[in-house]
Amino acid sequence: MANFKSEGVFEGYWLPSALRERVLSGAVWETFWLKGGVLIPQAVPGAIAVRWPRLASGQWSVLLDGLQTARAVGGREVLARWQAALGAAWAQLVEQSPAILPTLSVCTGYSPAMLIKALWHGELVNPQMLSDALKFRPRGSVATRWEQMPGLPGRVRFFPQRRLQRALAGLGSQAQLGRPAPSLDLALGYA
């Protein structure tokens, strides 16, 4: 996580530390400002400055090759790493919250009170529930009625678009609905 402060220019990107020096050497930098959740090209009072590199073709190649090499992690290990990263980020967020919240408020346009509500209620994103969702294998019967998802709150129902799928669902099929999801080899976060 970046070192948050109320003035200066913040890094508006994230790269694995092993790639930073190789990729950013000789990079051209762009700086923009955020205020009220809007990106603006010039400084205005109360805006937060962010910068990111504008990479040349060769730098993109180095970056993409490096990221591809680091993609050896898959499936449940991605969730375990995500949980560990969230724990570390959470500790830093709590520690630096007096400085972070005003900055996040300016950048996103959300009030500090709304950010506190979202960030301090960890049940909004529960990695264990994501793991349970990955295990869920719906059967054809969920196309005819609402069913409980094991280990998860709420119920699920699917509405098949194809005529054959609707007909099979009407027969109360216990066959697995759809194909299994492909194995996960990349997890991308957005906040």
Secondary structure, 3 states (H helix, E strand, C coil): CCCCCCCCEEECCCCCHHHHHHHHCCCEEEEEEEECCEEECCCCCCCEEEEEEECCHHHHHHHHHHHHHHHHCCCHHHHHHHHHHHHHHHHHHHHCHHHHHHHHHHHHCCCHHHHHHHHCCHHHCCHHHHHHHHHCCCEHHHHCCCEECCCCCCEECCCCCCHHHHHHHHCCCCCECCCCCCCCCCCCCCC
